[in-house]
Protein backbone atom coordinates (compact mmCIF):
# COMPACT_ATOMS: atom_id res chain seq x y z
CA UNK A 1 0.00 0.00 0.00
CA UNK A 2 1.30 3.43 -0.92
CA UNK A 3 1.42 5.98 1.89
CA UNK A 4 0.69 9.63 1.14
CA UNK A 5 2.52 12.23 3.18
CA UNK A 6 2.32 16.01 2.93
CA UNK A 7 5.32 17.96 4.25
CA UNK A 8 5.14 21.65 5.05
CA UNK A 9 7.74 23.70 3.20
CA UNK A 10 9.24 27.11 3.82
CA UNK A 11 11.54 28.68 1.24
CA UNK A 12 13.81 29.83 4.08
CA UNK A 13 14.27 26.24 5.32
CA UNK A 14 15.33 24.21 2.29
CA UNK A 15 17.62 21.92 4.31
CA UNK A 16 14.91 21.17 6.85
CA UNK A 17 12.45 20.03 4.19
CA UNK A 18 15.06 17.92 2.41
CA UNK A 19 16.18 16.09 5.56
CA UNK A 20 12.61 15.54 6.72
CA UNK A 21 11.65 13.93 3.42
CA UNK A 22 14.88 11.95 3.14
CA UNK A 23 14.63 10.50 6.65
CA UNK A 24 10.96 9.62 6.17
CA UNK A 25 11.29 7.88 2.80
CA UNK A 26 14.45 5.89 3.49
CA UNK A 27 13.07 4.32 6.69
CA UNK A 28 9.63 3.45 5.36
CA UNK A 29 8.81 -0.20 4.77
CA UNK A 30 6.09 0.80 2.30
CA UNK A 31 6.14 3.04 -0.77
CA UNK A 32 5.77 6.69 0.16
CA UNK A 33 4.61 9.52 -2.05
CA UNK A 34 5.56 12.91 -0.61
CA UNK A 35 3.98 16.21 -1.55
CA UNK A 36 5.63 19.39 -0.35
CA UNK A 37 3.18 22.15 0.52
CA UNK A 38 4.83 25.10 -1.23
CA UNK A 39 3.11 28.44 -0.87
CA UNK A 40 3.66 29.77 -4.39
CA UNK A 41 2.16 26.77 -6.28
CA UNK A 42 -0.74 26.72 -3.84
CA UNK A 43 -1.47 30.37 -4.58
CA UNK A 44 -1.10 29.90 -8.34
CA UNK A 45 -3.38 26.87 -8.17
CA UNK A 46 -6.14 28.83 -6.44
CA UNK A 47 -5.90 26.92 -3.19
CA UNK A 48 -4.43 29.65 -1.04
CA UNK A 49 -5.15 33.38 -0.94
CA UNK A 50 -4.63 34.28 2.71
CA UNK A 51 -2.90 37.67 3.05
CA UNK A 52 -0.14 38.58 5.46
CA UNK A 53 2.38 41.32 6.12
CA UNK A 54 6.13 40.93 6.58
CA UNK A 55 7.66 43.36 9.07
CA UNK A 56 11.11 44.88 8.76
CA UNK A 57 12.68 42.16 10.87
CA UNK A 58 11.13 39.40 8.73
CA UNK A 59 8.25 38.51 11.03
CA UNK A 60 5.04 37.32 9.33
CA UNK A 61 1.80 38.94 10.58
CA UNK A 62 -1.52 37.44 9.53
CA UNK A 63 -3.91 40.05 8.11
CA UNK A 64 -7.01 38.31 9.47
CA UNK A 65 -6.28 38.03 13.19
CA UNK A 66 -3.24 40.38 13.23
CA UNK A 67 -1.14 37.78 15.03
CA UNK A 68 2.42 36.68 14.18
CA UNK A 69 3.07 33.26 12.68
CA UNK A 70 6.32 31.49 12.01
CA UNK A 71 6.30 29.55 8.72
CA UNK A 72 4.87 29.67 5.21
CA UNK A 73 2.92 26.50 5.99
CA UNK A 74 1.39 27.67 9.27
CA UNK A 75 -2.02 27.78 7.53
CA UNK A 76 -1.55 25.77 4.33
CA UNK A 77 -1.27 22.56 6.40
CA UNK A 78 -5.05 22.70 6.81
CA UNK A 79 -5.51 22.41 3.05
CA UNK A 80 -4.44 18.76 3.23
CA UNK A 81 -7.98 17.29 3.51
CA UNK A 82 -9.28 19.41 0.61
CA UNK A 83 -6.29 18.65 -1.64
CA UNK A 84 -6.43 14.94 -0.83
CA UNK A 85 -10.15 14.75 -1.56
CA UNK A 86 -9.66 16.70 -4.79
CA UNK A 87 -7.19 14.03 -5.87
CA UNK A 88 -9.57 11.20 -4.93
CA UNK A 89 -7.51 9.89 -2.04
CA UNK A 90 -9.35 7.79 0.49
CA UNK A 91 -8.18 6.21 3.72
CA UNK A 92 -5.51 8.08 5.64
CA UNK A 93 -2.94 10.73 4.74
CA UNK A 94 -0.29 12.32 6.93
CA UNK A 95 0.91 15.88 7.32
CA UNK A 96 4.08 16.88 9.17
CA UNK A 97 6.08 20.06 9.60
CA UNK A 98 9.37 20.20 7.74
CA UNK A 99 11.40 20.37 10.98
CA UNK A 100 10.85 16.67 11.64
CA UNK A 101 13.55 13.98 11.67
CA UNK A 102 12.09 10.52 11.16
CA UNK A 103 13.96 7.84 13.10
CA UNK A 104 11.53 4.99 12.57
CA UNK A 105 9.24 3.51 9.93
CA UNK A 106 6.37 5.89 9.16
CA UNK A 107 4.23 2.88 8.19
CA UNK A 108 4.10 2.03 11.90
CA UNK A 109 2.43 5.38 12.55
CA UNK A 110 -0.30 4.64 10.00
CA UNK A 111 -1.12 1.44 11.93
CA UNK A 112 -2.56 3.59 14.73
CA UNK A 113 -5.24 4.90 12.34
CA UNK A 114 -8.66 4.42 13.95
CA UNK A 115 -11.70 5.02 11.72
CA UNK A 116 -13.76 6.54 14.55
CA UNK A 117 -11.56 9.65 14.38
CA UNK A 118 -11.41 12.44 11.79
CA UNK A 119 -7.83 13.26 12.70
CA UNK A 120 -5.21 11.82 15.04
CA UNK A 121 -2.43 13.86 16.65
CA UNK A 122 -0.01 13.87 19.55
CA UNK A 123 -1.91 15.88 22.15
CA UNK A 124 0.88 18.03 23.54
CA UNK A 125 0.15 19.84 26.80
CA UNK A 126 1.23 23.39 26.11
CA UNK A 127 1.40 25.71 29.11
CA UNK A 128 1.41 29.09 27.43
CA UNK A 129 5.12 29.51 26.78
CA UNK A 130 5.79 32.23 24.24
CA UNK A 131 8.92 33.84 22.87
CA UNK A 132 11.24 33.44 19.90
CA UNK A 133 11.79 30.25 17.94
CA UNK A 134 13.65 29.10 14.85
CA UNK A 135 15.11 32.06 12.91
CA UNK A 136 14.21 34.53 15.67
CA UNK A 137 10.55 34.53 14.67
CA UNK A 138 7.92 34.88 17.35
CA UNK A 139 6.22 31.86 18.89
CA UNK A 140 2.59 32.42 19.85
CA UNK A 141 0.71 30.49 22.49
CA UNK A 142 -2.72 29.20 21.46
CA UNK A 143 -5.25 26.46 22.22
CA UNK A 144 -4.03 22.99 21.25
CA UNK A 145 -0.67 24.39 20.22
CA UNK A 146 1.59 21.91 18.37
CA UNK A 147 -1.20 19.40 17.77
CA UNK A 148 -1.32 20.21 14.06
CA UNK A 149 2.44 19.75 13.52
CA UNK A 150 1.88 16.06 12.75
CA UNK A 151 -1.67 15.18 11.73
CA UNK A 152 -2.99 11.82 10.53
CA UNK A 153 -6.09 12.70 8.50
CA UNK A 154 -9.00 10.32 7.85
CA UNK A 155 -10.29 11.07 4.36
CA UNK A 156 -13.30 8.81 4.89
CA UNK A 157 -14.62 10.78 7.87
CA UNK A 158 -17.54 13.08 7.06
CA UNK A 159 -16.37 15.79 9.48
CA UNK A 160 -13.38 16.61 7.30
CA UNK A 161 -15.75 17.82 4.60
CA UNK A 162 -16.11 20.92 6.78
CA UNK A 163 -12.52 22.08 6.39
CA UNK A 164 -12.20 23.56 2.91
CA UNK A 165 -9.97 26.14 1.29
CA UNK A 166 -12.53 28.79 2.26
CA UNK A 167 -11.97 28.13 5.98
CA UNK A 168 -8.20 27.98 5.53
CA UNK A 169 -8.21 31.36 3.83
CA UNK A 170 -10.68 33.10 6.13
CA UNK A 171 -10.80 31.55 9.61
CA UNK A 172 -8.60 32.71 12.48
CA UNK A 173 -5.40 30.88 13.23
CA UNK A 174 -6.67 29.80 16.64
CA UNK A 175 -9.79 28.25 15.06
CA UNK A 176 -7.68 26.27 12.60
CA UNK A 177 -4.95 25.12 14.97
CA UNK A 178 -7.58 24.22 17.54
CA UNK A 179 -9.41 21.93 15.05
CA UNK A 180 -12.56 23.86 15.93
CA UNK A 181 -14.66 22.33 13.15
CA UNK A 182 -14.40 19.01 15.00
CA UNK A 183 -15.91 17.75 18.24
CA UNK A 184 -13.46 16.61 20.90
CA UNK A 185 -14.38 12.96 20.45
CA UNK A 186 -13.43 13.16 16.76
CA UNK A 187 -9.76 13.88 17.56
CA UNK A 188 -7.73 10.79 18.40
CA UNK A 189 -4.44 10.58 20.27
CA UNK A 190 -1.15 9.28 18.86
CA UNK A 191 1.76 8.09 21.03
CA UNK A 192 4.02 11.01 22.03
CA UNK A 193 7.10 9.35 20.52
CA UNK A 194 5.83 10.29 17.04
CA UNK A 195 6.16 14.01 17.78
CA UNK A 196 8.99 14.35 20.27
CA UNK A 197 10.12 17.94 20.85
CA UNK A 198 13.60 18.40 22.34
CA UNK A 199 13.49 20.65 25.36
CA UNK A 200 9.73 20.24 25.73
CA UNK A 201 8.52 16.63 25.57
CA UNK A 202 8.78 14.59 28.77
CA UNK A 203 10.69 11.31 28.93
CA UNK A 204 8.51 9.73 31.58
CA UNK A 205 7.21 6.74 29.59
CA UNK A 206 9.98 4.18 28.89
CA UNK A 207 7.60 2.18 26.68
CA UNK A 208 7.23 5.15 24.34
CA UNK A 209 10.88 6.22 24.28
CA UNK A 210 13.23 6.75 22.46
CA UNK A 211 11.32 8.84 19.92
CA UNK A 212 10.24 7.63 16.52
CA UNK A 213 10.10 11.16 15.09
CA UNK A 214 11.90 14.22 16.46
CA UNK A 215 10.31 17.63 15.96
CA UNK A 216 12.78 20.52 16.21
CA UNK A 217 10.07 23.04 17.02
CA UNK A 218 12.35 25.39 18.97
CA UNK A 219 14.97 25.60 16.23
CA UNK A 220 16.82 23.57 13.62
CA UNK A 221 20.22 22.05 14.46
CA UNK A 222 21.92 24.13 11.76
CA UNK A 223 21.18 27.28 13.79
CA UNK A 224 23.93 28.31 16.19
CA UNK A 225 21.61 28.40 19.20
CA UNK A 226 20.50 24.79 18.61
CA UNK A 227 23.63 22.94 17.48
CA UNK A 228 23.86 21.22 20.86
CA UNK A 229 20.18 20.38 21.22
CA UNK A 230 19.03 16.84 21.81
CA UNK A 231 19.16 14.80 18.55
CA UNK A 232 21.03 17.57 16.74
CA UNK A 233 23.83 15.10 15.95
CA UNK A 234 21.33 12.64 14.47
CA UNK A 235 19.95 15.38 12.24
CA UNK A 236 23.45 16.25 11.03
CA UNK A 237 24.18 12.59 10.26
CA UNK A 238 20.97 12.40 8.26
CA UNK A 239 21.94 15.50 6.31
CA UNK A 240 25.36 13.98 5.56
CA UNK A 241 23.76 10.73 4.42
CA UNK A 242 21.44 12.62 2.08
CA UNK A 243 24.30 14.73 0.70
CA UNK A 244 26.45 11.66 0.07
CA UNK A 245 23.77 9.98 -2.02
CA UNK A 246 23.26 13.11 -4.13
CA UNK A 247 19.94 11.75 -5.35
CA UNK A 248 17.77 14.14 -7.38
CA UNK A 249 14.57 15.36 -5.80
CA UNK A 250 11.59 13.55 -7.39
CA UNK A 251 8.78 15.65 -8.76
CA UNK A 252 5.79 16.22 -6.50
CA UNK A 253 3.10 13.61 -7.11
CA UNK A 254 0.39 16.21 -7.49
CA UNK A 255 0.09 19.59 -9.16
CA UNK A 256 -0.79 21.99 -6.35
N, C-alpha and C positions, 0 to 999 in steps of 0.2 A: 504494500500500500504506500502510495506517495504522500508524504507529509507536506503541508503548505504552511510556510512561515513568513510573516511580514516583519521586517526589521526597520525601525525608525532610522532615518538618516538625516544628518546635519552636515552641510557643506564645510563647516569649520572643523569637522571631526572625521575626516576621511579614514584615518588609521583605526579609529574605534569601530566604525562600520565594517571595515575589512576583516579585522580580527574576530569580531563577533560572528560574522558569517562563516569565516574559515573554521573557527573552533566548533561551531554548530554542525556544519556539513561533514567534517572529517570524523566526528565521533558518532554520527548517526548510523544505526544498523539498518535503516530503511531509506529509500530515496527521498531527498528533500528538495523542494523547489522553493527558493527564496525570492521574495519581492521586496526591494528596498522602497520605502515610502519617501520619495524625493519631492520636495515642495514644488519645484518648478513644473515637472510633468503633471503633477496633480492639479495645479492651477491651469495649465494649458488644456488639460483634459476636461475641465469644467467641474471637477470634484471639489475644489477648494478655492474659496474666495474671501476667507476671513482676513480682515485688515489689521495691521499692527504698525506701531511706530518704533524706530530704532533710535535710542538716545545717543548723545555724543560719546558715551563710554561703551557703546555697543550693546546695551541692555534692550531686550525686546519688551514692549509694552502693548498689551492687547487693547484694541480700540473699543471692544464691547464692554468689558468690565474694568478697564483701566488698570489692570494688575500686571506686574512683570511675569514673564515666563522665560524658560531657560533654553529650549531647543526648537528647531524648526518642525519637529514632529510632536510637540506638546499637545496639539489638537488633532493633527492628521491621523494619529493612532486610532481615533474613534471612527475613521472612515472604513476600517477593516471589514466590519460586517457588510456594509453597503457594497464595497468593491468585490468582496467574495461572492455575494449573492448575484451581483451583476455578471460575474464570470461562471455562474452555475455551479459553484462549489457547495457541496453538502457536507454533513459531518462536522468535523472540528478543524479550526485553523488557529494558529498561534501568532500573537504579536509579542515582540520584545524590543526594549530600548537598544540602541546600538552600543551602549556601554556595558554590555554583558560579555562575560567569558564563559563559554560552555565547557565544563569539565567532565560531563557524562553524556550518555546517549539521550538525545531529545525524544526519541521514540518512547522512552520510559515515562516521560512526562505525559504524553498523550494517553497512556494507559490509565491515568487517573480520571479521564473524561467520564462524567456522569450525566446521562441525558436529562436528569431532572433540572439541571442548571442551565441558565442562558450563558453564563460566563463563569470561569473559575480562575482565581487569583490567589497569591499569597497575601493574607490579610495582615499586613504590617500594622503594628500599633505605634502610630506616630503621636508624639507628645508636644507638638507645637513648636519644635525647633525651627528657627528661621536663620537666615544669614546668607553667606556667599557659598557657591558651589562651582565646580568645574572651572571654566575660564573666567572666574571672578564675576559670574552672573548671579543674580539674586535668587535665593531659594525661598519660595512662599510656603507657608503652612496652610493646609486645607483639609477638609473632611475626606477620609479614606486616602490620604496621601500615599503615594507609591504603589497602590494596588494596581493601577493601570500599566505599570512598567513591564509586566509580563502577564498577558491575558490570553487564556485559552477560551476561544469563542465557539459556541455551539450554533452552527448555521441552521440547524433544524428546529431551533426553539423560536416560537412565535414572538416572544418578547423582543427579540433583536430586530424585528421589522420596524420597531419604533425608534431606532437610531439611524437616521438617514443623513445625507450630506447637508440637508437643511439645518438639522440640529447642530451638526458639527460647525457650521458656519455662523450660527446665530445664538446658540446657548452660551451661558456663562461657563468659564472654566471650572468652577466648583461643581456645577451641575453635571458636567461631562465626567470629570475625574471621580465624582462621587457615585457614578452609575445610577443617576437619579431616575432614569426611565424604568429601572428595575425595582421589584420588591426585594426585601432583604433575603427572602428564602430562595430567590432565583440566582443568588451569587454563591458559588461553591468555594471551598477552601482547598488550596494546594499546599503540600508540605513546604515549610520555610526554606528547605535546602535548595529549592529551585529558584530562589530570588534572595540570595544571601548578600547583604550589604556590609562590607568592611566598615568597622567603626560604629555600626548601628545594630546589626542583627545579633541576638543572643546566641550563645553556644551551650544552652542548657539541656538540649536533647541529644544524647549520644547516638540514638538510633537514626537521627536525621542530620548527622554531621559526619564527615566533612561535606561541604556544599557540592551540589551538582551543577549549579550555575552561579557565578559571582557577578554581582551588579555593582559597578563602581559609581554609585550615585553621587558621592561626594567629590569625585574627581578622578580623571584617568591617570594611570601610572606614568604616562609620558609627561605629565605636568610636574614641575619641580616640587610642589608642595605634597605630592602623593607618590613619589618614587619609592618610598619606604612603607607604603600601606600594605596591609595584609593582601596576599595574592598578587602583588605587583610583579614579583619575579615570574610567576606563572604566566601573567599576561605578556611579559617581555619575551619569554620562551616561545609563546604562541606566535607572536609577531615574527620572531626569527625563523620559525618553522615555515610560516607563510612566505616570507621573503626568499627563503632558500628554494622553495618549489618554483617560484616565479610563474605560477599558473595564471593565465588570463582570466579576467572576470567574466563569467557567463552573462549573457543578456538576461534582463528581467523576463520572467515568464509571462508577463501581462503588460499590456500597454496602458499606463496609468493616465 
